[in-house]
């Protein structure tokens, strides 16, 4: 049942109103969804310092206290010419969280069959290396998992390179990082379950 922003604002002002399961806004975005999106290529910095891969006007998400979020993302970056490994992490401010994010990384170009991939489990915001040393066309990083906050705050996805990749680095248009609010930090199921 889609609704528009004005209707949502009016309904939220009613303290006894509850969102029916499956309701969406803006033509299909689930309520409680937030995301960072690369509408066009975003230039990345050569070097080994942690950097937010999305544009500086939209690189941080605000999260509520004691809330469980589903996390999904697909970061596609150009690789540069110097062999390096890429690490993915989440910078936090005002909150701490527990999470289990599966990071799947591979090197590919358009239409190429992927024969080698690397996966890692990220259990805190601290960056972890997500692959082996790479050079080539592009690196694809798929992110999927759960994040549970203890306090309200912000998160910023970050990439860090083990060596200066050199060359024209960028986050490719169409890349995204999304969080979907599932429920309280104690949630054990949603929808019709038994």
C-alpha positions in Angstrom: 0.0 0.0 0.0 2.0 3.0 -1.2 1.6 6.4 0.5 3.2 9.8 -0.1 5.3 11.8 2.3 2.5 14.2 3.4 0.3 11.3 4.3 3.1 9.7 6.3 3.8 12.9 8.2 0.2 13.2 9.1 -0.1 9.6 10.2 3.1 9.7 12.3 1.6 12.6 14.3 -1.1 10.2 15.6 0.5 8.4 18.6 -1.7 5.3 18.3 -1.1 4.8 14.6 1.0 1.7 13.6 2.5 1.1 10.1 0.8 -1.9 8.5 3.3 -4.6 7.3 4.5 -4.1 3.7 3.6 -0.4 3.5 6.0 1.7 1.4 6.6 5.3 0.5 7.9 7.1 -2.6 6.9 4.3 -4.9 8.4 1.3 -3.1 11.0 2.4 -0.5 10.3 0.4 2.7 9.6 2.6 5.7 12.7 2.9 7.9 15.0 2.6 4.9 18.0 4.9 4.5 20.7 4.8 1.9 23.7 6.3 0.3 23.8 6.2 -3.5 26.3 7.1 -6.2 24.2 8.8 -8.9 27.4 9.4 -10.8 31.0 8.4 -10.4 32.6 9.7 -7.1 36.3 10.4 -7.2 38.3 8.6 -4.5 41.6 9.8 -3.1 44.9 8.0 -3.8 46.6 7.0 -0.6 46.2 4.8 2.5 43.9 6.9 4.7 40.4 5.8 5.4 37.9 7.6 3.2 34.1 7.7 2.8 33.4 6.4 -0.8 30.2 8.4 -1.3 29.9 12.1 -2.0 30.5 14.3 1.0 27.0 15.7 1.0 25.6 12.2 1.6 28.1 9.9 3.2 26.7 9.4 6.7 23.5 7.7 8.0 21.8 8.5 11.3 20.6 5.5 13.4 18.2 5.2 16.3 19.0 3.8 19.7 18.4 0.1 20.6 17.4 -0.7 17.0 18.2 -3.6 14.6 18.9 -2.8 11.0 19.3 -5.0 7.9 22.4 -3.8 5.9 22.9 -4.2 2.2 25.4 -2.7 -0.2 27.2 -2.9 -3.4 30.4 -0.8 -3.8 32.0 -1.0 -7.3 35.4 0.8 -7.5 38.0 1.3 -10.1 41.3 -0.3 -8.9 44.2 1.8 -10.0 47.5 0.4 -11.3 49.4 -0.5 -8.1 48.6 -3.8 -6.4 46.9 -3.3 -3.1 44.2 -4.8 -0.8 41.0 -2.9 0.1 39.6 -2.8 3.7 36.0 -1.9 4.5 34.9 -0.5 7.8 32.3 1.7 9.5 33.2 4.9 11.3 30.8 5.5 14.2 29.8 8.6 16.2 27.6 8.6 19.3 26.8 4.9 19.1 28.3 1.5 19.4 26.9 -1.5 17.8 27.1 -5.2 17.3 26.9 -6.6 13.8 27.6 -9.4 11.5 28.3 -8.2 8.0 29.4 -10.6 5.3 31.8 -8.9 2.9 32.2 -10.6 -0.5 34.9 -9.1 -2.8 36.0 -9.9 -6.3 37.8 -8.4 -9.3 35.7 -8.2 -12.5 34.9 -6.2 -15.6 31.6 -6.0 -17.5 30.4 -9.5 -18.6 33.4 -11.3 -17.2 32.8 -14.6 -15.3 34.1 -14.3 -11.7 36.4 -17.2 -10.9 38.0 -16.0 -7.7 36.4 -14.2 -4.8 37.2 -13.4 -1.2 34.9 -13.1 1.7 35.2 -11.8 5.3 33.0 -11.3 8.3 33.0 -7.8 9.8 32.0 -8.0 13.5 32.7 -4.4 14.5 33.2 -1.1 12.8 37.0 -1.7 12.6 38.1 -2.1 9.0 38.9 -5.5 7.7 40.7 -6.5 4.5 38.2 -7.9 2.1 40.4 -9.4 -0.6 43.7 -10.3 -1.9 46.1 -7.9 -3.7 44.4 -6.6 -6.8 45.0 -4.6 -9.9 42.8 -4.5 -12.9 39.5 -3.0 -14.0 37.4 -2.9 -10.9 36.7 -4.3 -7.5 33.2 -5.3 -6.5 32.3 -5.4 -2.8 28.9 -6.9 -1.8 27.7 -6.3 1.8 24.9 -8.1 3.6 24.1 -8.5 7.3 22.6 -7.1 10.5 23.6 -4.2 12.7 22.2 -3.6 16.2 22.7 -0.2 17.9 22.9 0.5 21.6 22.5 4.3 21.4 21.6 6.8 18.7 24.4 8.0 16.5 25.8 8.0 13.0 27.7 5.6 10.8 29.9 6.3 7.8 31.0 3.4 5.5 34.8 3.7 4.7 37.3 2.2 2.4 41.1 2.0 3.1 43.8 0.8 0.7 46.9 -1.0 1.9 49.1 0.8 -0.6 48.5 3.9 -2.8 46.6 2.4 -5.8 47.7 5.3 -8.1 45.6 6.0 -11.2 42.1 7.3 -11.5 40.1 5.8 -8.6 36.4 6.2 -8.3 33.2 4.7 -6.9 31.1 3.7 -9.9 27.7 5.1 -10.5 25.0 2.7 -9.2 26.9 1.8 -6.1 24.9 1.9 -2.9 24.9 1.3 0.9 21.5 0.9 2.6 20.1 0.2 6.1 16.6 -1.0 6.8 15.1 -0.6 10.2 13.8 -4.0 11.3 12.7 -3.3 14.9 14.0 -3.0 18.4 17.3 -4.4 19.3 15.5 -7.4 20.8 13.5 -8.3 17.7 13.3 -12.0 17.0 11.0 -11.9 13.9 8.8 -9.7 11.8 5.6 -10.2 9.9 3.6 -13.3 10.4 5.8 -15.8 12.1 5.4 -18.5 14.8 
